[in-house]
Amino acid sequence: MGDPAPRGQNGTMKISRVGRPWRSVGVAVIAGAVLLGSGCGRGDKSPSWQGGGDKQTAAAGGSAAPSPSPTLSTVAVVSPAANATDVAAATEVKFTSDDPENTSVTVTDAGGAEIKGTLDKDEKTWRPDKALAYGTKYTVTVNGTAAAGKGGTTSSTFTTMAKPSKIVRVTSFLADNQTVGVGMPLIVKFSRAIPASYRDDVERRMTVTATPAQEGSWGWISPTEVHFRPKQFWQANSKVFYKVQLGGVPLGNGYYGKSDLTVDLKIGRSFVMTVNNKNKQMIVKQDGKVIKTIPVSLGKASTPSSSGTMIVMEKARHTVFDTTDTDPVNGYKTPIDFAQRITWSGQFIHAAPWSEGKQGHINVSHGCVNVSEKMGAWLFGRTMMGDPITVSGTEQKLKQGNGWTDFNVSYAEWKKLSYLK
């Protein structure tokens, strides 16, 4: 997102991705529409009154000139076209009105039940809260509410497409009611690659709301994965809600989104780790205050640690590092305590009692951030998934994509991964 998100009265941010008319067959857009609800007219000539003509004023005590008949608002349904069939289940309703502020839109099913949706009067568009039912007939009624003497009503029907056989599942890595660290990206995955020409439509259907308000943007990690990150780390103790509304949405090559999803989560306290290879110390800050300085040993010259901003992705109190499958000659198999993964390539923060004499002085690890057994336990008991760690001054830069590297680039660079320009 290039511009700051709009803020509500309660300080929330809502990044709304509003979709444009679908490019798939089934949502017809008509170039013109019959404007219904025109006002009643008079068949006689201009009125006159006793004692004067058109340019005369009524005499004192006479009857006042009648007010002209009010001009009635004109309304029409633009899309879906009247009696359209095979309409996408996620369709929007677009209408025209010369008085949109006083115009209402109602969509009902065959049984007369009203469908919940949101009316954008500026864009003259009604959007359903969730995908419509497949193979169902709906009626749209646009009503120019009688305000300031205006009024006009029109209606039309359309029928949604049959349930598609080619669907794309949409999943969230995070679940409701989780609490995560300030560096945690919102991760959405697709069961099938989304064509580049459809990715802007997908982003418009993904909404993030944070309290307090914070600017952020979606970025595509791959054709099957998109992340959202704020401009800076999340503010501590924020509330975050995101909605992916892709049920029934065309996703290319005859595929459609299977369903919508929503996630409601919380950002925890700020817990940030910073490691400097020069002095081989880790500075730990909680809510902006230094709470611990920990000696570390990083990767030796042949297996250097990566410099960059990484995120704690998973934790294991006890595990075994086994590299013999990939390196039968020089590989090793070692029990490890208090392991916290920070890259996909195998870099961890972990306890290493065998290097405690080297920590703070010499780098001897295979790329991991080694700490003492005591400090390993201390860290492990305080970190959570999503906590960031930044390492600097090593021989190797962190490769983008080697872990959750969303904060390893500037916000300007991150926004280039969005398809909304």
N, C-alpha and C positions, 0 to 999 in steps of 0.2 A: 504494500500500500504506500503510495507516495504521499498522501495527505493524512494528517491526524484524523483519527476516527471521531465521528460525532459523539457528543456526550449528552447523556440524559440528565434529568434533574437530580437523580440520585448518584451521579458520578460514574455511572456505568458506561462502558464502551461497547458499542455494537457495530461490528464490521459486517455490513450487510452486502451480500453478493446477489444482486438482483439479475435474474436471467432475462435474456432477450428472446424473441419468438424462435421456437425450435426450427431447425433446418430440415427436420425429417418430414416425410409425407404424413398427412393426417391433420395438421393444424393449418387450415386454410386462412389466408389473409385476403380480404376483398378490397379492391381499390376504392370502391365507393359503397355507400349504404343509403337506403331510403331512410330519411329522417322522419320519425314518427312523432305524434303528439303535438302538431302545430296548433296554434291558437284558433279559436272561433272568430270568424270575421263578420262584418256587417255588409249587407247588400246595397244599402242606400248610400247617398252621397254624404259629404261632410256635414256634420250637424249644424243647424242654425237655431237661433232662439228668438223669441218675441222681441221685437224692437230693434233688431240689428242684423247685420250680415256677418260674414266671416271675420271681418276686421274690426267689428264693433265689440264693445264691452257690454256685458249685461247691465241693465239699468239698476239703480239702487233699489233693493228690495225684490229684484227679479231672481230668476233661477240662475245658479252658477253653471258654467260650462262643464259638461261631463268629462271625466278623465278618459283618455284614450284607452282602448282595450290593451291589457298587458301582453307583452311578447312572451310566448311560452318557450321554455328551454327545449332544445332539440337533443335527443340522445339516440345512440345506435350501438349495437354490438358489432365490433370490427372483426374479432377473432375469438374463438373458432367461428368459421362461417356458419350461417344458418343451415341446419340439417346436416352439418359435416359429420362424417363417420371416420373410424380408424384414427381418432384423435389421441395423442399421447396422454397417458394418465396423469402426467405432471404438468399438463397444459396450464397456461395462464389465460385469463379473460381480459381482452382489451376492448375499450369502448370509447366513444366520442361523446362529448357534452360541452355545451357552451357555458355551463355553470357547474364545473366538477366539484366545487366545494360543497354544493348542496345536492350532489348526486349520490345515490346508493346503488350497490350491486348485490343481488342475492342469487345464489346458485342452489338449486334443489335437485334431489334425485327423483326417480320415477315415483316414489312413494310420497313425495312432497316434503321430505326431511331436508332441512337447510344444512348446507355444507359449510363448515367453519373455514374461514380464510381471512386474508388481510387485504384491505383496499388501499392502494397508493393513489391518492387523488391527483398528485402532481404528474405521475406517469400515466394516469387513467388506466390502471391495471389492477385486476383482482387476482390474488395468488392463493391457492388452497394451502391450508396448514400441513396437509400431507397428500400423498398421491391419491387421485380418485380411483374408484373401483374400476376394474377392467370390464369391458363389454357392457357398459351401463349408459343409459340415456339420462342426460342432465338438461335442466332448463335454466337459462340465464335471464334474469329480469333486471333491467337498468331503469331506475326511477329518478327523474329530475324532481326532487322533492319540492313541494309547493312552498317556495320561499320568495319573498319580495314579489309575490304575484306570479311566479313562474311554476311550471310543472310540465311533465311529459314522461311517458313510460313506453318502453318497448321490451320485447322478450324474444328469445330464439332458443332452439335446442341443438344439442350435438350429442354424439355417441362415442364413447372411448373405445380404443382398440381392444382386441382380444388379448388375453394374457400371453406375453411373449415366451417363447421357449428358450431364447438366448438371453441370459441374464448375467449381470456382473455383481458379485457380492462385495459389499462395502463394509469394512471392519475398522474398529478403533483399537489401537494398542492399549489405551487407557480405559478404565471402567468407572462407573459411577462411584462417588464417595471416596475415591482415592485421595491421598495427600502426597504430593511430590515436591521435589526441590525446585529452586528458582530457575534452574537451567533446563527444565524439562520441556521438550518440544511436544506439541500435540501431533500425534502420528495417525494418519488415515491411510489404509491400504486397500487396494482393489484386486480382485481375483483375476483380472485380465488387464492388459495394457490399455491405457486410455489414449486414443489418437491425439496428436498434438492439437489438431484443429478443434477438439472438444474440450480441452483443458480449461479454457477461459469460462465456458459454460459451467463446468464442474465447480470452479472457484466461486462463481456467483451464487452457487447453491450451498456454499459452506459459510456458516455464520459463527463468529466468535464474540462472546460478550464477557468482558472482564470487569470486576469491581475491586479496587478503583480502576478508572479508565487508564488504558495503556495502549500505545500504538503497536501494531504488529502486522505481519504479512505471511501468507502462504508461500511455500516454495516447493517445487517439484524435485524430489530426490531421484526419482526414476519414473518411467511410465506407469508403474504400479504403486507408487508411494509418494505422498505429499505431506509436508510438515508445516506447522505454524509455529513461529517464534515471535516474541515481542521485540521491540527495538533494542531494549536492554534486558537484563535478567528480569523475570517476573518480580513484582513487588511482593515482599514477604506477606504472607497471610491473605493473599488475594483469593477471590472466588472466581472461577472460570467455568463458563458454560459454552459448549459448542454443539452446533446442529449441522448435520450433513443431510440435505434433503434431495436425495437422488432416486427415490423410489419412482419407477416409471419414466425416468429421464433418459432420452436417447444418448447412448455413449459410443456410437460409431459402429459401422459394419453390421447393423441390424441388432445390436445388443442394447439392453436397457438396464438401468439400475434396479436391483432387486427390492431394496427397501430404504427407508430413512433410518438415521440413528441420532441419538443425543447423548451427551456425556456431561455430567455435572461433577466437578472436582474442586479441590482446594490446593493452593500453594502453601507450603509450610514456612517455617522460619527461614531466614537467609543463612546458609551455611556454605561458605566459599573457601576453597583451599588453593593456595598459591605456592608453587615450588620454583626456587631459583637454583639453577645448576651451579652458579658461581659460589654460593656459600653452602649449598646442599642442605637447605633448610626449607621446611614447609610451614607457612604461616596460615593459621586457621582463624577465620573471622566468623563470628555468629552475630547476625543483625548489625554488622558494621564494626564490631569490636573484636580486637585480637583476644582470643581465649586460649591459644596454645601455639607454641613454636616447637616443631618436631624435626630432629635430624633425619636425613634420608640418604639413601644410596641409590643412584639412578643407573641407567644402562652403561656398561663399559663401551669403549670405543668401537668394538666390533659388533655390538648389539645396542646401539644408542636408544635412549628414550626419545619420544617425540615431543617437540616443542609446539604448544598450541593449547587451545581450550577444549577440554574433553568433559564428558558427563558420566557420572556413575550410572551404569546401565543395569547391572545385576550384582548381587552379593551372595557369598557362600561362606559360612562360618568355617567349614572344613571342606577341602577339596584336594585333588591331585592334579598337578601340572604334568602332562605327559606329551613330550614332543618326539618320542621315538618313532611314531608313524611317519612323520614328515622328514625326520633327520635320523636315520638308523645309526649313523656313526657318532655324531656329536649330540644326539638328543638326550634328554634326561626325563626321569620320572620321580617327582618330589611331592610329598605331602605338604600342603599349604594351609595356614590358618588365616582367617579374617581377610578373604580375598574380595576385592571390589573391581569388577571389570570396567575399563574405561576406553578400550578400543576393541574392534573386531579381530585385529591381528594378534591379540593375546597380551596386551599390556594391562597390568592390574596395579592397584595399591594393595599391598599385603604385608603381613608380618614375615620377617626373615631373621630369625634368631641367629643364623650362621653368619650374618653380615653386620651384627650389631657393633662390632669394633670398627667397622669401616663407615658406618652411617655418619654423615656430617663431614666426612673427610675424603673418601674415595668412592668412585662409581664401580660397582662390581656385578650389577644385575644383568639380566638378559633383556632389559628394556623396561622392566617394571619399576615402580616407586616402592623401594624397600623401606620399612620402618621396623622398630623393635616389636617384640611380642606384646609388650605392655601398651605401646602406642597403637599397635594394630587393633588390639581389643578396644582401646579408648575410642579410636576413630569409628570402628565398626558399630559401636553402640550408639553413635550419634548421627551417622550419615543416613540418607535415604536416596532412593532412585531419583535422579534428576539434579542431585547436587553437583556443581561444577568444580573442576580442578584445572588450573592453568599452569603449565610447565614452560619455563623459558631457559634459553642459553645452552641448549643441547646441540649436537651435531646434525640432527635430523628434524625437519619440519613435519608436522602432522599432515598426513594426506587427507584431503577432503573426502568425506564418506567413510573414513576408517573409524566408525563409531557414530555417535550422534554429534556431528561436528557443526551443527547449525550456528553456534556462537563463535566458531573459529574464523568466520569472515565478518567483515563490516556489514552493517545493516543495508548500506547501499548495494553491496555485492549480493546480499541475500535476496533483496527485492527483484533482482534480475532473474531469479528462478521462478517468479510468478508469471503467469500468462495474461495478467491484467496490466496493461501498460497505460 
